[in-house]
Amino acid sequence: LKELLCRSLNSRSNPHHSVMFGRVRFGARFAARIGNRAVMARLPLVRAGAAAAGAVTLAAIASAPVWCREPAVNWGKVREQIVEILDSEDHMEEPPGPQFVRLAWHSAGTYCKHTKTGGSDAATMRYGAEGNWGANAGLAKSRNLLEGVKARHPNLSYADLWVFAAIVAIEEMGGPKIPFKPGRSDKPPAATPTWTVKQHAEDGRLPSADMGADAATAAHLRNIFNRMGFNDQEIVALSGAHALGRCHTDASGYWGPWTYAPTTMSNEYYRLLFDVKWTEKKTHEGKPWTGPRQFENPAGDLMMLPSDLVLIKDPSFRKHAEAYAKDDDKFKEDFGRAFEKLMNLGFA
């Protein structure tokens, strides 16, 4: 009985938040027919008068019996289910942790402080207009991995889920504990961000790895990150996410991991930038390299992008990279602060 009446009363599972008077009236008739006067008395039927023709206002939702309201998201359970995915032997060949970080990063990184558009409060990467950006290649797999969690928590938005999955993954991979604030919403395709100013990424609003020359690449990074509200120190700190994961030729076109521990959050990325002699990649598995310009270590099993090497070539970037190469705790502290800011762009 309670379940039937609550379905009639509770509209928040409806994306349009509409409660038709007829549905509530049906619940009342059903309760009357079985003689349940207690339930009849508690049904929050709100009539706006004859002119309203039986409309039920949103006040009805707020006044619904406690046992009739949708349950809050159980974040403890959500975390457990994300960790199960991270630890699953099914994903050992391609660990999902780094990709969850990339998913949330690319979702939130669309923010523009000038137009107040984009950011983490939308999850518009679900739609082709944004999902098909070159920078988002391969992320459909990460989104699909989280579908099971979303299905078990219908009141959980994709926008919150992507951010929370990244925060959990970072902590599970040895990174800092980053505060999480829920409440993001999922928006329609019309909310997909666009950016039409002169200096822009190849497509969409995300940074490109190479603009052809070091000075141009450094300027591009500042243009993209300044648009979000980040300074040079934060740009270098956020770049430390490249300690995680690897590039794939079937996604970005690049190949290889940045470090030997791609599922461990540490300052190894910065130390390798300074300690290794990086040369332009010419061959791959005994054949000429035909992918985009990238750099490799002498063994050919680690890589750096042009945008990575800019961090030690540009004087302002370099001083922050040096500090992180020397101090893992400082890196994690600054990364955690910058990543929390990134995850709240367009939301808080």
SEBAVO-112447 format. One record per residue (C-alpha): residue number from 1; x, y negated, z; chain; residue in three letters. Coordinates in Angstrom, 3 decimals, padded with zeros to 6 digits. Layout:
N
REC num     east    north       up cadena residuo
REC NUM        X        Y        Z      A     ALA
...
***
This chain:
348
REC num     east    north       up cadena residuo
REC   1  000.000  000.000  000.000      A     LEU
REC   2  002.739 -002.464  000.995      A     LYS
REC   3  004.668 -001.750 -002.177      A     GLU
REC   4  001.608 -002.391 -004.356      A     LEU
REC   5  000.724 -005.627 -002.583      A     LEU
REC   6  004.310 -006.901 -002.650      A     CYS
REC   7  004.551 -006.278 -006.378      A     ARG
REC   8  001.474 -008.467 -006.742      A     SER
REC   9  002.852 -011.210 -004.485      A     LEU
REC  10  006.532 -011.334 -005.260      A     ASN
REC  11  007.424 -013.124 -008.468      A     SER
REC  12  011.131 -013.587 -008.032      A     ARG
REC  13  011.911 -010.470 -010.002      A     SER
REC  14  010.228 -012.232 -012.938      A     ASN
REC  15  012.762 -014.456 -014.694      A     PRO
REC  16  010.061 -017.060 -015.336      A     HIS
REC  17  009.019 -017.139 -011.632      A     HIS
REC  18  005.328 -017.028 -012.566      A     SER
REC  19  002.660 -015.474 -010.370      A     VAL
REC  20 -000.735 -015.137 -011.996      A     MET
REC  21 -003.724 -015.598 -009.750      A     PHE
REC  22 -005.270 -012.452 -011.136      A     GLY
REC  23 -002.392 -010.315 -009.852      A     ARG
REC  24 -002.758 -011.654 -006.321      A     VAL
REC  25 -006.551 -011.428 -006.516      A     ARG
REC  26 -006.188 -007.786 -007.553      A     PHE
REC  27 -004.079 -007.176 -004.440      A     GLY
REC  28 -006.759 -008.779 -002.301      A     ALA
REC  29 -009.542 -006.729 -003.902      A     ARG
REC  30 -007.526 -003.551 -003.421      A     PHE
REC  31 -006.947 -004.334  000.246      A     ALA
REC  32 -010.632 -005.160  000.736      A     ALA
REC  33 -011.707 -001.933 -000.947      A     ARG
REC  34 -009.684  000.144  001.489      A     ILE
REC  35 -010.861 -001.965  004.410      A     GLY
REC  36 -007.474 -003.312  005.450      A     ASN
REC  37 -008.505 -006.617  007.060      A     ARG
REC  38 -005.028 -007.204  008.547      A     ALA
REC  39 -003.469 -007.205  005.117      A     VAL
REC  40 -006.312 -009.357  003.753      A     MET
REC  41 -005.621 -011.934  006.417      A     ALA
REC  42 -001.926 -012.057  005.581      A     ARG
REC  43 -002.231 -012.410  001.809      A     LEU
REC  44 -000.965 -015.944  001.010      A     PRO
REC  45 -003.615 -016.877 -001.580      A     LEU
REC  46 -003.068 -020.502 -002.477      A     VAL
REC  47 -005.790 -022.169 -004.497      A     ARG
REC  48 -005.094 -025.606 -005.892      A     ALA
REC  49 -008.788 -026.365 -006.340      A     GLY
REC  50 -011.229 -025.920 -009.125      A     ALA
REC  51 -009.102 -027.882 -011.571      A     ALA
REC  52 -006.168 -025.543 -010.982      A     ALA
REC  53 -008.340 -022.610 -012.094      A     ALA
REC  54 -006.746 -020.162 -009.713      A     GLY
REC  55 -003.044 -021.058 -010.018      A     ALA
REC  56 -000.847 -019.736 -007.225      A     VAL
REC  57  001.894 -022.173 -006.249      A     THR
REC  58  005.431 -021.280 -005.331      A     LEU
REC  59  004.466 -021.996 -001.741      A     ALA
REC  60  002.792 -018.599 -001.817      A     ALA
REC  61  006.140 -016.971 -002.354      A     ILE
REC  62  007.743 -018.757  000.569      A     ALA
REC  63  004.846 -017.841  002.861      A     SER
REC  64  004.753 -014.172  001.890      A     ALA
REC  65  005.029 -011.710  004.782      A     PRO
REC  66  008.616 -010.855  005.665      A     VAL
REC  67  008.060 -007.249  004.639      A     TRP
REC  68  006.929 -008.518  001.219      A     CYS
REC  69  009.989 -010.550  000.328      A     ARG
REC  70  012.718 -009.223 -001.920      A     GLU
REC  71  015.748 -008.014  000.030      A     PRO
REC  72  018.912 -010.089 -000.008      A     ALA
REC  73  021.901 -008.707 -001.888      A     VAL
REC  74  023.853 -006.288  000.280      A     ASN
REC  75  027.347 -007.551 -000.458      A     TRP
REC  76  028.939 -004.799  001.578      A     GLY
REC  77  027.345 -002.194 -000.686      A     LYS
REC  78  028.247 -004.180 -003.796      A     VAL
REC  79  031.854 -004.278 -002.662      A     ARG
REC  80  031.882 -000.537 -001.996      A     GLU
REC  81  030.573  000.173 -005.484      A     GLN
REC  82  033.138 -002.119 -007.115      A     ILE
REC  83  035.930 -000.424 -005.183      A     VAL
REC  84  034.609  002.950 -006.341      A     GLU
REC  85  035.061  001.797 -009.927      A     ILE
REC  86  038.547  000.487 -009.182      A     LEU
REC  87  039.585  003.772 -007.565      A     ASP
REC  88  037.883  006.110 -010.003      A     SER
REC  89  040.159  008.619 -011.717      A     GLU
REC  90  038.106  008.024 -014.855      A     ASP
REC  91  039.860  004.683 -015.255      A     HIS
REC  92  043.432  005.535 -014.327      A     MET
REC  93  044.670  005.168 -017.907      A     GLU
REC  94  043.218  001.669 -018.190      A     GLU
REC  95  042.681  000.284 -014.649      A     PRO
REC  96  039.702 -002.077 -014.551      A     PRO
REC  97  040.994 -004.390 -011.810      A     GLY
REC  98  042.989 -006.720 -014.080      A     PRO
REC  99  040.123 -006.810 -016.572      A     GLN
REC 100  037.624 -007.813 -013.869      A     PHE
REC 101  039.929 -010.732 -013.065      A     VAL
REC 102  040.103 -011.656 -016.747      A     ARG
REC 103  036.318 -011.396 -017.102      A     LEU
REC 104  035.608 -013.839 -014.286      A     ALA
REC 105  038.493 -016.095 -015.355      A     TRP
REC 106  037.201 -016.392 -018.906      A     HIS
REC 107  033.642 -016.961 -017.715      A     SER
REC 108  034.546 -019.755 -015.286      A     ALA
REC 109  037.295 -021.187 -017.497      A     GLY
REC 110  034.753 -022.660 -019.913      A     THR
REC 111  034.060 -025.555 -017.549      A     TYR
REC 112  034.344 -029.161 -018.718      A     CYS
REC 113  034.503 -031.803 -015.983      A     LYS
REC 114  033.520 -034.545 -018.442      A     HIS
REC 115  030.258 -033.016 -019.648      A     THR
REC 116  029.596 -030.866 -016.558      A     LYS
REC 117  028.958 -027.874 -018.809      A     THR
REC 118  030.304 -024.329 -018.770      A     GLY
REC 119  031.751 -022.674 -015.689      A     GLY
REC 120  030.874 -019.622 -013.634      A     SER
REC 121  027.199 -020.439 -013.102      A     ASP
REC 122  025.671 -018.998 -016.281      A     ALA
REC 123  027.215 -015.654 -017.382      A     ALA
REC 124  026.659 -016.681 -021.008      A     THR
REC 125  029.399 -014.328 -022.162      A     MET
REC 126  026.574 -011.785 -022.320      A     ARG
REC 127  025.585 -013.416 -025.616      A     TYR
REC 128  027.427 -013.109 -028.893      A     GLY
REC 129  028.121 -016.818 -029.307      A     ALA
REC 130  030.573 -016.664 -026.389      A     GLU
REC 131  031.209 -012.944 -026.110      A     GLY
REC 132  032.656 -012.942 -029.625      A     ASN
REC 133  035.248 -015.622 -028.978      A     TRP
REC 134  038.657 -014.216 -029.847      A     GLY
REC 135  039.877 -014.884 -026.310      A     ALA
REC 136  037.102 -012.619 -024.976      A     ASN
REC 137  037.963 -009.617 -027.143      A     ALA
REC 138  037.785 -006.387 -025.162      A     GLY
REC 139  035.795 -007.807 -022.267      A     LEU
REC 140  032.580 -006.035 -023.263      A     ALA
REC 141  034.096 -002.893 -021.728      A     LYS
REC 142  034.575 -004.675 -018.396      A     SER
REC 143  031.046 -006.026 -018.445      A     ARG
REC 144  029.683 -002.562 -019.203      A     ASN
REC 145  031.614 -001.034 -016.291      A     LEU
REC 146  029.709 -003.309 -013.930      A     LEU
REC 147  026.266 -002.522 -015.342      A     GLU
REC 148  025.778  000.329 -012.883      A     GLY
REC 149  026.356 -002.030 -009.958      A     VAL
REC 150  023.938 -004.562 -011.416      A     LYS
REC 151  021.277 -001.877 -011.884      A     ALA
REC 152  021.469 -000.925 -008.193      A     ARG
REC 153  021.123 -004.554 -007.108      A     HIS
REC 154  018.429 -006.193 -009.280      A     PRO
REC 155  018.562 -009.448 -007.298      A     ASN
REC 156  022.285 -009.802 -008.021      A     LEU
REC 157  023.058 -012.153 -010.895      A     SER
REC 158  025.666 -011.234 -013.485      A     TYR
REC 159  027.364 -014.551 -012.764      A     ALA
REC 160  027.828 -013.675 -009.089      A     ASP
REC 161  028.758 -010.088 -009.899      A     LEU
REC 162  031.581 -011.028 -012.260      A     TRP
REC 163  033.081 -013.483 -009.774      A     VAL
REC 164  032.724 -011.096 -006.828      A     PHE
REC 165  034.245 -008.195 -008.784      A     ALA
REC 166  037.306 -010.323 -009.566      A     ALA
REC 167  037.718 -011.411 -005.957      A     ILE
REC 168  037.416 -007.824 -004.721      A     VAL
REC 169  039.863 -006.605 -007.382      A     ALA
REC 170  042.459 -009.237 -006.482      A     ILE
REC 171  042.323 -008.288 -002.814      A     GLU
REC 172  042.432 -004.563 -003.587      A     GLU
REC 173  045.514 -005.135 -005.769      A     MET
REC 174  047.425 -006.813 -002.960      A     GLY
REC 175  046.419 -010.398 -003.632      A     GLY
REC 176  044.995 -012.993 -001.251      A     PRO
REC 177  041.571 -012.809  000.340      A     LYS
REC 178  039.549 -015.394 -001.554      A     ILE
REC 179  036.334 -016.862 -000.084      A     PRO
REC 180  033.194 -016.033 -002.033      A     PHE
REC 181  030.036 -018.104 -002.128      A     LYS
REC 182  026.991 -016.453 -003.801      A     PRO
REC 183  024.098 -018.152 -005.533      A     GLY
REC 184  025.076 -018.351 -009.211      A     ARG
REC 185  022.365 -017.867 -011.787      A     SER
REC 186  022.139 -016.253 -015.216      A     ASP
REC 187  021.202 -018.688 -017.954      A     LYS
REC 188  019.786 -018.317 -021.485      A     PRO
REC 189  021.826 -018.401 -024.726      A     PRO
REC 190  021.220 -022.137 -025.110      A     ALA
REC 191  023.525 -022.702 -022.129      A     ALA
REC 192  026.527 -021.213 -023.989      A     THR
REC 193  029.263 -023.869 -023.791      A     PRO
REC 194  030.713 -025.510 -026.865      A     THR
REC 195  033.571 -027.954 -027.147      A     TRP
REC 196  033.978 -030.209 -030.121      A     THR
REC 197  036.703 -032.683 -029.154      A     VAL
REC 198  039.727 -032.962 -031.433      A     LYS
REC 199  042.161 -030.873 -029.393      A     GLN
REC 200  040.527 -027.513 -028.853      A     HIS
REC 201  041.266 -023.832 -028.615      A     ALA
REC 202  041.126 -021.664 -031.724      A     GLU
REC 203  037.555 -020.874 -030.803      A     ASP
REC 204  035.596 -021.564 -027.664      A     GLY
REC 205  037.031 -023.362 -024.644      A     ARG
REC 206  039.764 -020.996 -023.486      A     LEU
REC 207  043.540 -021.462 -023.831      A     PRO
REC 208  045.492 -020.148 -026.792      A     SER
REC 209  048.823 -018.382 -026.278      A     ALA
REC 210  050.775 -020.212 -028.955      A     ASP
REC 211  050.401 -023.560 -030.672      A     MET
REC 212  053.506 -023.097 -032.838      A     GLY
REC 213  056.028 -025.064 -030.765      A     ALA
REC 214  056.863 -025.282 -027.056      A     ASP
REC 215  055.876 -028.930 -026.688      A     ALA
REC 216  052.582 -028.354 -028.481      A     ALA
REC 217  051.817 -025.270 -026.374      A     THR
REC 218  052.556 -027.144 -023.134      A     ALA
REC 219  050.318 -030.016 -024.262      A     ALA
REC 220  047.584 -027.535 -025.167      A     HIS
REC 221  047.716 -025.882 -021.733      A     LEU
REC 222  047.389 -029.266 -020.053      A     ARG
REC 223  044.538 -030.236 -022.329      A     ASN
REC 224  042.580 -027.065 -021.571      A     ILE
REC 225  043.283 -026.961 -017.832      A     PHE
REC 226  042.973 -030.724 -017.248      A     ASN
REC 227  039.510 -030.480 -018.836      A     ARG
REC 228  038.634 -028.062 -016.045      A     MET
REC 229  040.190 -030.305 -013.395      A     GLY
REC 230  043.539 -028.567 -012.781      A     PHE
REC 231  046.982 -030.165 -012.430      A     ASN
REC 232  050.406 -028.776 -013.401      A     ASP
REC 233  050.920 -026.918 -010.125      A     GLN
REC 234  047.542 -025.216 -010.418      A     GLU
REC 235  048.197 -024.327 -014.064      A     ILE
REC 236  051.382 -022.503 -013.080      A     VAL
REC 237  049.727 -020.820 -010.084      A     ALA
REC 238  046.805 -019.528 -012.158      A     LEU
REC 239  049.232 -018.265 -014.812      A     SER
REC 240  050.437 -015.842 -012.153      A     GLY
REC 241  047.379 -013.733 -012.951      A     ALA
REC 242  049.582 -012.380 -015.750      A     HIS
REC 243  051.221 -010.290 -013.058      A     ALA
REC 244  048.174 -008.097 -013.650      A     LEU
REC 245  047.183 -006.075 -016.673      A     GLY
REC 246  048.560 -005.915 -020.176      A     ARG
REC 247  047.846 -007.030 -023.731      A     CYS
REC 248  046.296 -004.766 -026.357      A     HIS
REC 249  046.764 -004.989 -030.100      A     THR
REC 250  043.108 -004.119 -030.669      A     ASP
REC 251  041.968 -007.040 -028.515      A     ALA
REC 252  044.281 -010.048 -028.436      A     SER
REC 253  046.701 -008.695 -031.041      A     GLY
REC 254  049.560 -008.856 -028.542      A     TYR
REC 255  051.092 -005.770 -026.971      A     TRP
REC 256  052.428 -004.743 -023.600      A     GLY
REC 257  052.413 -005.543 -019.883      A     PRO
REC 258  054.066 -008.558 -018.273      A     TRP
REC 259  055.442 -006.548 -015.338      A     THR
REC 260  056.201 -002.953 -014.367      A     TYR
REC 261  053.441 -003.058 -011.734      A     ALA
REC 262  050.367 -004.300 -013.644      A     PRO
REC 263  047.949 -003.425 -010.845      A     THR
REC 264  049.886 -005.190 -008.082      A     THR
REC 265  049.475 -008.884 -007.360      A     MET
REC 266  052.907 -010.367 -006.680      A     SER
REC 267  055.374 -013.038 -007.796      A     ASN
REC 268  057.169 -010.506 -010.014      A     GLU
REC 269  055.850 -012.312 -013.081      A     TYR
REC 270  057.773 -015.467 -012.177      A     TYR
REC 271  060.944 -013.629 -011.226      A     ARG
REC 272  060.961 -011.827 -014.543      A     LEU
REC 273  060.482 -015.111 -016.394      A     LEU
REC 274  063.776 -016.354 -014.955      A     PHE
REC 275  065.780 -013.125 -014.607      A     ASP
REC 276  065.214 -011.504 -017.998      A     VAL
REC 277  066.569 -012.534 -021.387      A     LYS
REC 278  063.452 -012.789 -023.553      A     TRP
REC 279  063.812 -012.460 -027.308      A     THR
REC 280  061.221 -012.613 -030.046      A     GLU
REC 281  059.668 -009.240 -030.790      A     LYS
REC 282  060.650 -007.914 -034.241      A     LYS
REC 283  059.784 -004.212 -034.127      A     THR
REC 284  057.263 -001.938 -032.483      A     HIS
REC 285  057.647  001.834 -032.186      A     GLU
REC 286  060.280  001.838 -034.897      A     GLY
REC 287  058.305 -000.262 -037.361      A     LYS
REC 288  058.304 -003.999 -038.121      A     PRO
REC 289  056.158 -005.978 -035.717      A     TRP
REC 290  053.208 -007.484 -037.589      A     THR
REC 291  051.341 -008.984 -034.648      A     GLY
REC 292  051.387 -012.573 -033.393      A     PRO
REC 293  054.580 -014.111 -032.037      A     ARG
REC 294  055.522 -012.740 -028.653      A     GLN
REC 295  058.698 -012.025 -026.690      A     PHE
REC 296  060.119 -008.874 -025.113      A     GLU
REC 297  062.765 -007.770 -022.639      A     ASN
REC 298  065.875 -005.870 -023.840      A     PRO
REC 299  064.136 -002.507 -023.293      A     ALA
REC 300  061.120 -003.627 -025.321      A     GLY
REC 301  058.621 -002.419 -022.732      A     ASP
REC 302  057.661 -005.774 -021.194      A     LEU
REC 303  056.328 -008.862 -022.916      A     MET
REC 304  055.825 -012.581 -022.498      A     MET
REC 305  053.649 -014.925 -024.522      A     LEU
REC 306  054.875 -018.272 -025.824      A     PRO
REC 307  052.573 -019.892 -023.237      A     SER
REC 308  054.364 -017.909 -020.501      A     ASP
REC 309  057.847 -019.044 -021.509      A     LEU
REC 310  056.661 -022.653 -021.627      A     VAL
REC 311  056.377 -022.443 -017.844      A     LEU
REC 312  060.180 -022.312 -017.535      A     ILE
REC 313  060.890 -024.694 -020.426      A     LYS
REC 314  058.682 -027.607 -019.485      A     ASP
REC 315  060.365 -029.453 -016.548      A     PRO
REC 316  057.168 -030.110 -014.611      A     SER
REC 317  055.910 -026.545 -014.995      A     PHE
REC 318  059.355 -025.105 -014.254      A     ARG
REC 319  059.695 -026.545 -010.745      A     LYS
REC 320  056.498 -024.791 -009.664      A     HIS
REC 321  057.474 -021.519 -011.375      A     ALA
REC 322  060.822 -021.627 -009.558      A     GLU
REC 323  059.086 -022.112 -006.217      A     ALA
REC 324  056.831 -019.105 -006.824      A     TYR
REC 325  059.713 -016.935 -008.039      A     ALA
REC 326  061.403 -017.529 -004.686      A     LYS
REC 327  058.388 -017.217 -002.401      A     ASP
REC 328  055.693 -014.566 -002.863      A     ASP
REC 329  053.645 -015.855  000.082      A     ASP
REC 330  053.549 -019.367 -001.345      A     LYS
REC 331  052.459 -018.023 -004.709      A     PHE
REC 332  049.618 -016.014 -003.216      A     LYS
REC 333  048.470 -018.913 -001.070      A     GLU
REC 334  048.443 -021.348 -003.988      A     ASP
REC 335  046.947 -018.800 -006.378      A     PHE
REC 336  044.148 -018.009 -003.937      A     GLY
REC 337  043.287 -021.671 -003.553      A     ARG
REC 338  043.370 -022.345 -007.300      A     ALA
REC 339  041.386 -019.205 -008.141      A     PHE
REC 340  038.698 -020.076 -005.613      A     GLU
REC 341  038.416 -023.496 -007.263      A     LYS
REC 342  038.216 -021.850 -010.694      A     LEU
REC 343  035.464 -019.479 -009.597      A     MET
REC 344  033.360 -022.380 -008.315      A     ASN
REC 345  033.618 -024.567 -011.426      A     LEU
REC 346  030.153 -025.550 -012.575      A     GLY
REC 347  028.626 -024.036 -009.453      A     PHE
REC 348  029.809 -025.603 -006.202      A     ALA
***
